[in-house]
């Protein structure tokens, strides 16, 4: 084999390794994203600073507000969906949103699962639409704006559908926005250091 042929083979091998790693990251992001939903539902029924009988377990989120403990996972879910979008495009994100909603229906008590699946699916679709529209203007802006829209919609819908009230919507929204703010700040700092 000549030098040129060897170089071409080496380049193809490197490209194959890079594509394989990209596929692994995409699968990992898809699985992590989908796992946040049953994890959130489990937390709501089992972990919190206080648990309301026949209601959610709650955690303090600041400003005197409380939120169902599942908020810890949902903030992460909104960010993971954006990561999946970056790795594989909006179609993978769309499928992952639907899969996460269906997974929620199979692993949670019926009332919680329906509230979770409905709120999650609608909020994630809104989050996806905002992120897709804004990502070319900058990822920090896209992450933060999509996080605010997704968090507010998910919080209002889920809390109302699951518990028949909006009592914990404000705390739930704030807790979810924390996650988006942290990731947006990280992306902004990273983009500034790359310049």
N, C-alpha and C positions, 0 to 999 in steps of 0.2 A: 504494500500500500504506500502511495506517495505521501509527501508531507501535506499537500493540499487536502487529499482525501481524509487523512487522519484528523486534520483540523476541522473539517466538515463534520465528521463523526463525533468529535469532542463537543462541538457546538450543539449538535442535535441531542446528545446525552444531557448536556447542561440545560437545554430548553425543556427536555422531558422531565428532569428533576424539578425545575421551577414550576412547571404545570402541575406536577404531582403534589407539590407543596401547596399550591393554590387550591387544588381540589380538596386536600386535607383541611385547609383553613375554612373553606366554604362549608364542608360537612360539619366541622366542629362548631362553626357559627350557627348553622341551621339547628343542630342538636341542642346547643346551649340555649338558643332563643326559645325553642319549643319546650324545653325543660323548665323554663322560668314560670310557666303558667301553672302546671300542677304543683310546683314548689310554692308559689304564691298562695294557692288555695289551701295547701297544707298548713302554711304559716298562719293564715287567718283563723284556722280552727284550733291551733295548738301552741302558738308562741306569742307572748306579748307581756307588757307591763301589767296589764289588767285584761281579764276576759269577761265579757258580758254574757250571762246565761242566754242561750239560744241566739247569740249574736257573735260579733267578731272579737278576736283578741286584738288589743290596741297597743300602739307604741306612741310615745311622745315625739313630735316632730318639730317642736319649737313654737314660739309665739303663743304658748298655752293651748296649742292644738294637738289633737290625737288623730291617729289614722289606723285603719286595719293593718296589721303587720305584714300582710302580703305585699304592701307597697314597696317593701325592700326589693322584691323580685321584679315588680312591674317597671320600676325605674330602670333597672338593668335591661329588661326586655326591650324597652323603647330604644336604648342605645345599641343593643345587639342587633336589632333589626336594621339600623343604619349601617352597622359594620357589614352585615350580610349584603346589603345593597351595594356597598363599595366593592366587595369581593366578587359578587356574581351578578349584579344587576337587579333591577326592580322586579323581574319575573320570579326569581328565586325568593325575593322578599315577600312577594304576593303569595306564593305557595306556602311559605313558612308561616305567614299570618293565618291562612286558612287551616293549616295543619295544627298550629298552636291552639286555635279555637276548637277544633275537633278533639284534640287531645284533652283539653280541659273538660269537655263533655263526658269523656270516658273515665276520668279518674277522681271526680269530685262529687259530693252530694248534689242531687239534681238541681235544687234551687240555686245553690252557689255556682254550679257548673254553667247553668243557663245564663245567669247574670254575668259570670266571668267571660264566657264565650262571646256573648253579644257585645259587651263593653269592649273586650279586648279586640275583637275583630273590627268593629267600627272605628275604634280609636287608632288602631294600627293602620287601617286604610287611610285615615285622615293624616296620620303621621307620615306615612309613606308618600302621600300626594304632596305634602308641604316640603318634605325633604327632597323629593325628586325635582320639584320646581326650583328650589333654592340652592342646590348643591353646587351649581356652576358659579354662583356668586360668593362661594366660600363655605367650606365644611363647618367651621364653627357656627356661622349664622344658620346654616341648614339644620345642624344638630339642635341648637337652642330653640329655634322657631318651631321645628317639628315636635320637639319634646314638650313645649308649652301647649301646643294644640292637642297632641295625643294625651298628655297627662290630664288636662282639664276635661276633655271629653270622656276618657276612661273613668276618671274619678266620679264625675257626676252620674254617668250611666251605671257603673258598677254599684256604687253605694246605694243608689236609689233602687235598682232592680234586686239587689241582694238583701237589703235591710229595710226597704220601704221608706227611706228618709234621705235627706241630703246632709244630715248632721256631720258626717265625717268627710264630706267632699273637699272642703278647704284644706284640711290637714293632709289629705291624700294627694291633692294637687301639688301642694308645696313640697312634700317629700319626693314626689316624682321629678319635680323640676330641679331639685338638688342634684340628682344624678345627671341630668342633662347639662346643668351648669358646670359641673366638674369635668365632664367629657369635653364640652365646648371650650372651656379654659385650657385644658390640656392640648387640644387641637390648635387653638390659637397660639399658644406658647411654642408648640412644635413648628408651626408654619412661620413664626417670627424668627426662630433660631435657624431655620433652613435658608433664610435670605442672606 
